[in-house]
């Protein structure tokens, strides 16, 4: 039964992440490339409740399935999403496993920053080689602090309300 519960919760986390990713993509943004990243709440929670492999899988499925639904599979937005998700999930996992005193909010901000820096590096080296990374990075890095804070705060709210239900999953 424990294994079925684990699969059920991972399925819910994955589905919620994909739905939020798609819905969030439908809203216009003031600056292209800046999004709230609320789908990452479930990646962060999966890191805490289940572990790296599960969170990584949720992130990959979110990027692939969400891009497929939006008709953006293998487009630049997909490449940005996938690469940012992979490296930010890895960075958040490293911080969570370290003995450094990071709160959930701090881990989320770190993940948002890594995600943004990866996307900016990709954009300025592959897609926009004439644009300077240092010229465009301040607004994106500032926005990722804000969005990472919001995501971390919401992840903390969900975590604090559900942590007792996930005792069987915690690594």
Z-matrix of the N, CA and C atoms (Angstrom, degrees):
N
C 1 1.449
C 2 1.534 1 111.08
N 3 1.321 2 116.22 1 -37.33
C 4 1.465 3 119.88 2 -179.42
C 5 1.522 4 110.44 3 -60.59
N 6 1.327 5 118.16 4 -40.55
C 7 1.456 6 122.56 5 179.72
C 8 1.528 7 110.90 6 -64.92
N 9 1.330 8 117.19 7 -39.82
C 10 1.466 9 120.71 8 177.91
C 11 1.522 10 111.19 9 -66.31
N 12 1.317 11 117.41 10 -39.25
C 13 1.463 12 120.61 11 176.61
C 14 1.523 13 110.51 12 -62.84
N 15 1.303 14 115.99 13 -42.10
C 16 1.472 15 121.31 14 179.51
C 17 1.526 16 110.42 15 -61.02
N 18 1.323 17 116.55 16 -47.18
C 19 1.463 18 121.12 17 178.88
C 20 1.518 19 110.74 18 -63.21
N 21 1.313 20 116.61 19 -40.80
C 22 1.471 21 120.15 20 179.87
C 23 1.522 22 111.16 21 -63.62
N 24 1.321 23 117.10 22 -45.44
C 25 1.466 24 119.50 23 179.89
C 26 1.531 25 111.45 24 -67.12
N 27 1.322 26 117.52 25 -39.60
C 28 1.461 27 119.83 26 176.98
C 29 1.526 28 110.96 27 -63.44
N 30 1.321 29 116.83 28 -37.19
C 31 1.463 30 120.72 29 177.46
C 32 1.522 31 111.35 30 -65.43
N 33 1.316 32 116.23 31 -41.29
C 34 1.470 33 120.41 32 178.27
C 35 1.533 34 109.76 33 -65.55
N 36 1.311 35 117.63 34 -43.97
C 37 1.468 36 121.11 35 178.78
C 38 1.535 37 110.58 36 -60.42
N 39 1.332 38 116.06 37 -43.48
C 40 1.459 39 120.53 38 -179.34
C 41 1.523 40 110.78 39 -65.17
N 42 1.325 41 116.64 40 -47.59
C 43 1.464 42 120.57 41 -179.52
C 44 1.533 43 111.08 42 -62.29
N 45 1.320 44 116.99 43 -44.14
C 46 1.464 45 120.39 44 179.69
C 47 1.523 46 110.52 45 -62.92
N 48 1.313 47 117.30 46 -40.74
C 49 1.459 48 121.70 47 179.36
C 50 1.529 49 110.55 48 -62.74
N 51 1.323 50 116.95 49 -43.30
C 52 1.469 51 120.94 50 -179.88
C 53 1.526 52 110.47 51 -66.42
N 54 1.315 53 117.23 52 -46.20
C 55 1.474 54 120.93 53 -178.99
C 56 1.523 55 110.58 54 -60.53
N 57 1.320 56 117.05 55 -46.96
C 58 1.470 57 119.98 56 -179.78
C 59 1.528 58 110.34 57 -64.19
N 60 1.315 59 117.68 58 -40.79
C 61 1.466 60 122.25 59 177.49
C 62 1.529 61 110.77 60 -57.14
N 63 1.338 62 116.59 61 -47.71
C 64 1.465 63 121.18 62 -178.09
C 65 1.528 64 110.79 63 -68.23
N 66 1.320 65 117.53 64 -47.54
C 67 1.467 66 120.86 65 -178.85
C 68 1.527 67 110.57 66 -61.97
N 69 1.306 68 117.04 67 -43.48
C 70 1.460 69 121.04 68 179.70
C 71 1.530 70 111.55 69 -62.01
N 72 1.316 71 116.86 70 -32.28
C 73 1.466 72 121.16 71 179.81
C 74 1.521 73 112.69 72 -69.84
N 75 1.310 74 117.31 73 -19.57
C 76 1.457 75 121.08 74 -177.47
C 77 1.523 76 112.97 75 -80.76
N 78 1.318 77 117.10 76 -15.75
C 79 1.465 78 121.07 77 -179.40
C 80 1.525 79 110.52 78 -90.33
N 81 1.323 80 117.14 79 137.14
C 82 1.468 81 118.77 80 177.69
C 83 1.526 82 110.78 81 -68.81
N 84 1.318 83 115.41 82 152.11
C 85 1.464 84 120.79 83 178.76
C 86 1.530 85 108.82 84 -117.80
N 87 1.334 86 116.59 85 150.09
C 88 1.466 87 119.13 86 -179.37
C 89 1.527 88 113.04 87 -65.87
N 90 1.316 89 116.41 88 -32.62
C 91 1.470 90 121.87 89 178.70
C 92 1.527 91 107.10 90 -128.79
N 93 1.329 92 117.84 91 125.61
C 94 1.473 93 119.48 92 -179.87
C 95 1.533 94 111.52 93 -54.84
N 96 1.321 95 114.55 94 134.17
C 97 1.465 96 119.80 95 177.97
C 98 1.513 97 114.39 96 95.86
N 99 1.318 98 117.87 97 -11.54
C 100 1.471 99 120.31 98 179.49
C 101 1.525 100 107.98 99 -100.06
N 102 1.328 101 114.24 100 119.27
C 103 1.466 102 121.20 101 178.68
C 104 1.519 103 108.77 102 -132.44
N 105 1.311 104 115.70 103 162.67
C 106 1.466 105 119.74 104 179.75
C 107 1.524 106 112.17 105 -69.21
N 108 1.298 107 118.53 106 -37.80
C 109 1.462 108 121.38 107 179.59
C 110 1.519 109 113.23 108 74.66
N 111 1.331 110 116.33 109 31.13
C 112 1.466 111 119.74 110 -177.23
C 113 1.521 112 113.31 111 -66.66
N 114 1.324 113 117.68 112 -21.60
C 115 1.469 114 120.27 113 177.19
C 116 1.523 115 111.04 114 -63.00
N 117 1.329 116 116.25 115 -22.28
C 118 1.460 117 120.33 116 -179.27
C 119 1.529 118 113.35 117 -73.56
N 120 1.320 119 116.82 118 -9.19
C 121 1.471 120 120.14 119 173.49
C 122 1.529 121 109.29 120 -55.33
N 123 1.322 122 116.28 121 -43.23
C 124 1.460 123 120.02 122 -175.22
C 125 1.524 124 112.41 123 -76.18
N 126 1.315 125 117.16 124 -26.19
C 127 1.465 126 119.72 125 173.28
C 128 1.523 127 109.19 126 -69.30
N 129 1.315 128 116.87 127 -43.45
C 130 1.459 129 121.53 128 178.35
C 131 1.530 130 111.21 129 -62.96
N 132 1.325 131 116.72 130 -44.25
C 133 1.468 132 119.95 131 178.36
C 134 1.530 133 111.41 132 -66.11
N 135 1.320 134 116.75 133 -36.74
C 136 1.473 135 119.55 134 177.63
C 137 1.521 136 110.97 135 -65.19
N 138 1.330 137 117.49 136 -37.12
C 139 1.468 138 120.33 137 175.56
C 140 1.526 139 110.53 138 -58.94
N 141 1.314 140 116.67 139 -41.19
C 142 1.467 141 121.20 140 -176.98
C 143 1.524 142 111.29 141 -75.04
N 144 1.333 143 116.77 142 -48.94
C 145 1.462 144 120.62 143 -172.97
C 146 1.523 145 113.90 144 -81.84
N 147 1.330 146 117.86 145 -32.44
C 148 1.459 147 120.21 146 -171.90
C 149 1.523 148 114.03 147 -118.39
N 150 1.320 149 118.05 148 -46.13
C 151 1.457 150 120.52 149 -178.89
C 152 1.516 151 112.33 150 133.43
N 153 1.322 152 114.28 151 -179.21
C 154 1.465 153 120.92 152 -174.20
C 155 1.523 154 112.60 153 -65.71
N 156 1.330 155 118.06 154 -48.49
C 157 1.468 156 120.54 155 -175.63
C 158 1.521 157 111.79 156 -56.67
N 159 1.324 158 115.37 157 -44.83
C 160 1.457 159 120.18 158 -177.91
C 161 1.530 160 111.22 159 -67.97
N 162 1.325 161 116.73 160 -43.04
C 163 1.465 162 120.45 161 178.90
C 164 1.528 163 110.68 162 -64.77
N 165 1.328 164 116.10 163 -40.94
C 166 1.456 165 121.57 164 178.11
C 167 1.528 166 110.53 165 -60.58
N 168 1.326 167 116.38 166 -44.79
C 169 1.460 168 121.46 167 179.30
C 170 1.526 169 111.19 168 -63.15
N 171 1.325 170 117.29 169 -43.02
C 172 1.468 171 120.96 170 177.32
C 173 1.533 172 110.13 171 -60.30
N 174 1.316 173 116.58 172 -43.58
C 175 1.462 174 120.50 173 179.11
C 176 1.523 175 112.51 174 -62.66
N 177 1.321 176 116.28 175 -44.45
C 178 1.474 177 120.89 176 179.00
C 179 1.527 178 110.19 177 -63.43
N 180 1.330 179 116.29 178 -46.75
C 181 1.468 180 120.03 179 179.90
C 182 1.525 181 111.71 180 -64.41
N 183 1.333 182 116.68 181 -37.06
C 184 1.470 183 120.47 182 177.25
C 185 1.518 184 110.58 183 -60.87
N 186 1.311 185 116.97 184 -48.34
C 187 1.466 186 121.06 185 -177.51
C 188 1.529 187 111.76 186 -67.39
N 189 1.317 188 117.49 187 -45.50
C 190 1.470 189 120.74 188 -177.56
C 191 1.525 190 110.97 189 -69.98
N 192 1.336 191 117.28 190 -52.91
C 193 1.459 192 120.49 191 -176.30
C 194 1.528 193 111.16 192 -67.18
N 195 1.326 194 117.07 193 -43.28
C 196 1.466 195 120.11 194 178.75
C 197 1.518 196 111.57 195 -61.43
N 198 1.325 197 117.53 196 -42.62
C 199 1.466 198 121.10 197 178.58
C 200 1.519 199 111.14 198 -67.80
N 201 1.320 200 117.04 199 -36.11
C 202 1.460 201 121.09 200 177.20
C 203 1.532 202 110.20 201 -64.17
N 204 1.318 203 117.58 202 -45.00
C 205 1.467 204 122.07 203 178.74
C 206 1.521 205 111.02 204 -61.93
N 207 1.328 206 116.41 205 -39.72
C 208 1.468 207 121.20 206 -177.70
C 209 1.532 208 112.70 207 -82.90
N 210 1.326 209 117.92 208 -3.92
C 211 1.455 210 121.22 209 -178.78
C 212 1.516 211 112.93 210 73.86
N 213 1.320 212 117.01 211 28.30
C 214 1.467 213 121.56 212 -177.21
C 215 1.529 214 113.05 213 -118.19
N 216 1.312 215 116.62 214 17.65
C 217 1.459 216 119.18 215 -178.60
C 218 1.520 217 109.68 216 -63.87
N 219 1.305 218 116.89 217 127.80
C 220 1.466 219 127.14 218 -178.89
C 221 1.526 220 113.93 219 71.40
N 222 1.334 221 117.32 220 10.31
C 223 1.462 222 121.89 221 172.69
C 224 1.534 223 108.07 222 -83.32
N 225 1.328 224 118.16 223 166.86
C 226 1.465 225 119.31 224 178.13
C 227 1.539 226 113.59 225 -53.26
N 228 1.335 227 117.69 226 -38.63
C 229 1.475 228 120.10 227 179.22
C 230 1.526 229 111.27 228 -60.83
N 231 1.328 230 117.00 229 -37.03
C 232 1.462 231 120.93 230 177.58
C 233 1.524 232 110.81 231 -66.38
N 234 1.312 233 116.23 232 -43.80
C 235 1.474 234 120.58 233 -180.00
C 236 1.530 235 109.95 234 -62.47
N 237 1.337 236 116.74 235 -42.43
C 238 1.465 237 120.61 236 176.93
C 239 1.522 238 110.84 237 -61.80
N 240 1.328 239 116.15 238 -47.40
C 241 1.464 240 120.99 239 -177.84
C 242 1.519 241 111.85 240 -61.44
N 243 1.310 242 116.14 241 -49.54
C 244 1.464 243 120.46 242 -176.71
C 245 1.527 244 112.01 243 -64.90
N 246 1.321 245 116.82 244 -47.84
C 247 1.468 246 119.19 245 -178.11
C 248 1.531 247 111.21 246 -66.26
N 249 1.318 248 117.16 247 -41.48
C 250 1.463 249 120.03 248 178.01
C 251 1.513 250 112.34 249 -64.25
N 252 1.335 251 116.30 250 -41.14
C 253 1.464 252 120.94 251 179.90
C 254 1.524 253 111.40 252 -65.17
N 255 1.317 254 116.81 253 -45.31
C 256 1.474 255 120.87 254 -178.41
C 257 1.529 256 110.61 255 -60.37
N 258 1.324 257 116.78 256 -51.50
C 259 1.470 258 119.37 257 -175.71
C 260 1.525 259 113.02 258 -73.52
N 261 1.333 260 117.92 259 -34.03
C 262 1.468 261 118.48 260 178.56
C 263 1.530 262 111.13 261 -71.24
N 264 1.324 263 117.21 262 -36.24
C 265 1.473 264 120.17 263 176.33
C 266 1.525 265 109.93 264 -62.88
N 267 1.309 266 116.25 265 -43.36
C 268 1.465 267 120.84 266 178.39
C 269 1.532 268 110.56 267 -62.48
N 270 1.332 269 117.98 268 -44.54
C 271 1.475 270 121.56 269 -179.86
C 272 1.527 271 111.24 270 -63.57
N 273 1.334 272 116.83 271 -42.90
C 274 1.473 273 119.93 272 179.51
C 275 1.524 274 110.71 273 -64.98
N 276 1.325 275 117.18 274 -38.34
C 277 1.461 276 120.77 275 178.92
C 278 1.533 277 110.94 276 -64.30
N 279 1.333 278 116.01 277 -43.08
C 280 1.468 279 119.79 278 178.95
C 281 1.531 280 110.36 279 -59.51
N 282 1.313 281 116.90 280 -45.07
C 283 1.471 282 120.57 281 -179.49
C 284 1.528 283 111.05 282 -66.41
N 285 1.331 284 116.87 283 -41.35
C 286 1.468 285 119.40 284 178.96
C 287 1.527 286 111.78 285 -64.42
N 288 1.331 287 117.51 286 -34.70
C 289 1.461 288 121.26 287 -179.12
C 290 1.530 289 112.82 288 -82.05
N 291 1.307 290 116.24 289 -19.05
C 292 1.467 291 119.20 290 178.59
C 293 1.527 292 109.12 291 -75.22
N 294 1.280 293 115.48 292 170.52
C 295 1.464 294 120.35 293 178.83
C 296 1.534 295 111.28 294 -94.48
N 297 1.326 296 116.66 295 11.88
C 298 1.463 297 120.61 296 178.54
C 299 1.529 298 109.46 297 -71.21
N 300 1.309 299 117.18 298 141.44
C 301 1.470 300 120.27 299 -175.50
C 302 1.537 301 112.65 300 -81.42
N 303 1.325 302 117.41 301 70.57
C 304 1.459 303 121.93 302 176.92
C 305 1.519 304 109.60 303 -96.45
N 306 1.325 305 116.08 304 133.92
C 307 1.459 306 120.42 305 173.46
C 308 1.528 307 108.39 306 -81.49
N 309 1.311 308 116.06 307 171.85
C 310 1.453 309 120.83 308 176.31
C 311 1.533 310 110.24 309 -60.51
N 312 1.303 311 116.51 310 -36.53
C 313 1.463 312 121.55 311 177.22
C 314 1.533 313 110.25 312 -63.60
N 315 1.316 314 117.24 313 -44.79
C 316 1.462 315 121.61 314 178.90
C 317 1.515 316 112.49 315 -64.12
N 318 1.320 317 116.70 316 -40.06
C 319 1.467 318 121.09 317 178.37
C 320 1.523 319 109.66 318 -64.55
N 321 1.321 320 116.74 319 -40.93
C 322 1.456 321 121.21 320 179.36
C 323 1.528 322 111.64 321 -65.13
N 324 1.317 323 117.12 322 -42.79
C 325 1.462 324 120.89 323 178.29
C 326 1.529 325 109.83 324 -63.60
N 327 1.329 326 116.87 325 -42.44
C 328 1.466 327 120.23 326 176.78
C 329 1.527 328 110.46 327 -59.14
N 330 1.318 329 116.94 328 -45.74
C 331 1.462 330 120.97 329 178.74
C 332 1.520 331 112.05 330 -60.39
N 333 1.326 332 116.80 331 -42.52
C 334 1.465 333 120.99 332 178.85
C 335 1.527 334 111.07 333 -64.69
N 336 1.334 335 116.28 334 -40.19
C 337 1.469 336 120.36 335 179.25
C 338 1.530 337 111.12 336 -65.34
N 339 1.323 338 117.11 337 -45.82
C 340 1.466 339 120.56 338 179.17
C 341 1.527 340 109.91 339 -61.63
N 342 1.330 341 115.85 340 -45.15
C 343 1.464 342 121.07 341 178.81
C 344 1.529 343 110.33 342 -56.39
N 345 1.314 344 117.11 343 -46.85
C 346 1.467 345 122.39 344 -178.44
C 347 1.521 346 111.69 345 -66.31
N 348 1.317 347 117.01 346 -45.20
C 349 1.470 348 120.05 347 -178.35
C 350 1.527 349 110.88 348 -64.42
N 351 1.321 350 117.11 349 -40.64
C 352 1.466 351 120.82 350 177.57
C 353 1.532 352 109.70 351 -61.12
N 354 1.318 353 116.38 352 -46.08
C 355 1.464 354 119.78 353 -179.59
C 356 1.527 355 111.65 354 -64.34
N 357 1.321 356 117.13 355 -41.18
C 358 1.467 357 120.19 356 178.89
C 359 1.526 358 111.56 357 -65.37
N 360 1.317 359 116.20 358 -41.38
C 361 1.467 360 119.32 359 178.08
C 362 1.534 361 111.18 360 -63.49
N 363 1.323 362 116.24 361 -41.67
C 364 1.465 363 119.61 362 176.39
C 365 1.525 364 110.92 363 -62.96
N 366 1.318 365 115.83 364 -46.76
C 367 1.465 366 120.42 365 -177.29
C 368 1.523 367 111.51 366 -61.44
N 369 1.328 368 116.79 367 -43.62
C 370 1.465 369 119.59 368 -175.24
C 371 1.521 370 113.63 369 -82.49
N 372 1.314 371 118.27 370 -14.21
C 373 1.475 372 119.14 371 177.79
C 374 1.526 373 112.35 372 -101.12
N 375 1.324 374 117.20 373 -34.25
C 376 1.464 375 119.57 374 -175.15
C 377 1.533 376 112.68 375 -104.13
N 378 1.327 377 115.93 376 -50.31
C 379 1.455 378 119.52 377 -170.52
C 380 1.533 379 114.13 378 -94.91
N 381 1.305 380 117.76 379 -31.43
C 382 1.472 381 121.86 380 -178.19
C 383 1.529 382 109.86 381 -131.99
N 384 1.326 383 117.76 382 66.04
C 385 1.467 384 119.35 383 -173.92
C 386 1.532 385 114.05 384 -65.07
N 387 1.311 386 117.88 385 -17.35
C 388 1.464 387 120.27 386 -179.82
C 389 1.524 388 113.35 387 -88.31
N 390 1.337 389 116.90 388 -4.41
C 391 1.466 390 121.35 389 -179.57
C 392 1.526 391 108.59 390 -99.25
N 393 1.290 392 116.87 391 133.19
C 394 1.463 393 121.61 392 -179.29
C 395 1.528 394 111.02 393 -79.11
N 396 1.321 395 115.15 394 130.59
C 397 1.463 396 121.43 395 176.11
C 398 1.526 397 110.67 396 -55.50
N 399 1.309 398 116.87 397 -43.75
C 400 1.464 399 121.16 398 -175.68
C 401 1.527 400 112.50 399 -71.83
N 402 1.323 401 116.45 400 -22.78
C 403 1.452 402 120.40 401 179.11
C 404 1.532 403 111.70 402 -74.56
N 405 1.331 404 116.36 403 -40.97
C 406 1.465 405 119.52 404 -175.82
C 407 1.530 406 114.30 405 -96.24
N 408 1.318 407 118.29 406 -11.66
C 409 1.462 408 120.37 407 -173.15
C 410 1.532 409 115.96 408 -69.06
N 411 1.337 410 121.89 409 -34.65
C 412 1.469 411 118.43 410 -174.37
C 413 1.530 412 115.05 411 -57.30
N 414 1.323 413 118.24 412 -45.59
C 415 1.465 414 119.57 413 -178.73
C 416 1.525 415 111.42 414 -67.06
N 417 1.322 416 116.94 415 -36.15
C 418 1.462 417 120.26 416 179.46
C 419 1.527 418 111.13 417 -71.37
N 420 1.304 419 117.28 418 -40.40
C 421 1.464 420 120.46 419 179.70
C 422 1.531 421 110.70 420 -68.11
N 423 1.316 422 116.99 421 -40.83
C 424 1.467 423 120.29 422 176.03
C 425 1.529 424 110.85 423 -62.59
N 426 1.320 425 116.58 424 -43.79
C 427 1.468 426 119.08 425 179.74
C 428 1.526 427 111.30 426 -65.32
N 429 1.327 428 117.59 427 -33.62
C 430 1.468 429 118.81 428 179.72
C 431 1.525 430 111.66 429 -71.71
N 432 1.320 431 117.78 430 -27.39
C 433 1.469 432 119.84 431 173.48
C 434 1.529 433 109.13 432 -65.36
N 435 1.321 434 115.91 433 -43.67
C 436 1.468 435 120.71 434 -179.23
C 437 1.529 436 110.74 435 -67.36
N 438 1.328 437 117.08 436 -49.57
C 439 1.466 438 119.50 437 -178.36
C 440 1.524 439 111.68 438 -69.06
N 441 1.328 440 117.28 439 -35.92
C 442 1.465 441 120.55 440 176.09
C 443 1.523 442 111.80 441 -64.38
N 444 1.321 443 115.71 442 -35.59
C 445 1.473 444 120.23 443 176.78
C 446 1.524 445 110.79 444 -66.15
N 447 1.327 446 116.27 445 -44.12
C 448 1.465 447 120.10 446 178.96
C 449 1.523 448 110.50 447 -63.51
N 450 1.312 449 117.18 448 -46.57
C 451 1.461 450 121.29 449 178.90
C 452 1.525 451 110.76 450 -61.53
N 453 1.322 452 117.28 451 -44.24
C 454 1.462 453 121.20 452 178.90
C 455 1.517 454 112.50 453 -63.34
N 456 1.328 455 116.46 454 -41.00
C 457 1.465 456 120.90 455 178.47
C 458 1.526 457 110.37 456 -63.14
N 459 1.329 458 117.13 457 -46.93
C 460 1.464 459 120.26 458 179.60
C 461 1.524 460 111.55 459 -66.33
N 462 1.334 461 116.43 460 -37.70
C 463 1.474 462 119.74 461 176.74
C 464 1.526 463 110.04 462 -63.17
N 465 1.336 464 116.53 463 -39.40
C 466 1.468 465 119.87 464 178.34
C 467 1.526 466 110.67 465 -64.37
N 468 1.325 467 117.44 466 -41.64
C 469 1.473 468 120.15 467 178.35
C 470 1.524 469 110.96 468 -60.12
N 471 1.327 470 116.53 469 -45.88
C 472 1.464 471 120.53 470 179.26
C 473 1.528 472 109.82 471 -65.30
N 474 1.332 473 116.69 472 -43.97
C 475 1.467 474 121.41 473 179.71
C 476 1.527 475 111.25 474 -59.28
N 477 1.326 476 116.84 475 -46.98
C 478 1.463 477 119.89 476 -176.56
C 479 1.531 478 111.91 477 -66.15
N 480 1.319 479 117.53 478 -26.87
C 481 1.468 480 120.78 479 179.39
C 482 1.524 481 112.69 480 -86.47
N 483 1.329 482 117.50 481 -20.14
C 484 1.469 483 119.67 482 -172.81
C 485 1.524 484 115.44 483 -118.38
N 486 1.321 485 118.87 484 -3.70
C 487 1.471 486 119.53 485 -172.07
C 488 1.527 487 113.52 486 -60.95
N 489 1.314 488 117.95 487 -31.12
C 490 1.471 489 119.58 488 178.87
C 491 1.522 490 111.71 489 -67.59
N 492 1.328 491 117.01 490 -30.43
C 493 1.462 492 120.75 491 -178.79
C 494 1.523 493 112.55 492 -75.53
N 495 1.320 494 116.70 493 -16.60
C 496 1.453 495 120.56 494 -175.21
C 497 1.526 496 112.55 495 -106.89
N 498 1.290 497 118.57 496 16.37
C 499 1.468 498 120.32 497 -178.51
C 500 1.519 499 111.79 498 -57.08
N 501 1.316 500 116.99 499 -33.09
C 502 1.466 501 120.38 500 -178.70
C 503 1.523 502 112.45 501 -72.60
N 504 1.328 503 118.08 502 -15.20
C 505 1.469 504 121.48 503 -175.37
C 506 1.525 505 113.50 504 -100.57
N 507 1.324 506 117.32 505 -21.73
C 508 1.457 507 120.58 506 -172.26
C 509 1.516 508 110.04 507 -62.97
N 510 1.350 509 114.80 508 130.45
C 511 1.473 510 120.82 509 -178.45
C 512 1.509 511 111.01 510 -73.10
